[in-house]
Every structure is written in structure tokens, then in C-alpha cells.
Amino acid sequence: MVCFIATKPELNPSRPQDAMNGRTLRVLVVDDNEGVRRGICQLLRSQDDIEVTCEAIDGADAVCKARAHLPDVVLLDVTMPTMDGLEAARILKHEFPWIQIVIVSQHDSRGFQWAALAADVSGYVVKSNASRDLIPELRRIQGTRISG
């Protein structure tokens, strides 16, 4: 997959400073399962101050779309074809250190959570608990960014 961007992210210096300071939270949702993506997007859209900027079907697609849309937060599944979520997280954090990444995974094991931590993600939500935990996790990250 080839991905081109019209402008380089470093030419948009206001993006990191403006992200999550009381404005709309821009989120990229990444999951290879369309039903899961749709459910997460529906949950996010129920919040007035959260905007789903775009969706991606795997890690490679996520990197491409993050380059094009510069979201504040990327929600990543772990196990996906082409490029898994942990590899995508490492690439995104290298290219865009200000982007916050939350893993949203079916895996409820310490091994996956430790691997996510090693990839420098900001949070980890188990899919079966997403309707209860995802919005509070985004609020926690949003609050950390505003006060930090």
C-alpha cells in the first residue's frame, strides 16, 4: 500500500499544541472487523466533542490515514492483517509523538497489555468492556494532555 500526503506533519506545528485542549477530539478508528469499527464509531459519535475523522482496516491503512488526517487519538486493534496494531503504534509514535494511541483489543491478558505498553500506547481497553470503558479512557487521556 502506498500512501501520499499533501503536506508534511512538521509543517503543521499547531496540531500538537492544539490537540485536546477543550476542542473536539479527533479520532481515527482502526479494526479489521467492520462491525466492531461501526460499533466503536457509533459509541464515539454519541459524544458531542468527539469526531471520528476516519476509519482504517489494518495497521498499514492506519499509518496512511494518520499521515493524511493527523488525528489526536488512534484507536487500534492488536490482531489485524497486513500490519498489526502494535507495529502500527510504534510507527505512529515515532512519526507523530503527540498522537495518543489506545489499544482496543479482544485480548484480556497481561502479555498483550505489556506489549502495548512497550509500544508506548496511552491506554488499553478490552473490546468486551468498550461500551463501559472507552469513553472514560479517552477522557482520562484528554485530561492528561490538557494538564500535562
ABEGO torsion letter per residue (X at the ends): XBBBBABBAAABAAAAAABGAGBBBBBBBBBABAAAAAAAAAAAAABAABBBABBBABAAAAAAAAAAAGBABBBBBABBBGBBAAAAAAAAAAABAABBBBBBBABBBAAAAAAAAAAGBABBBBAAAAAAAAAAAAAAAAAAAAAX
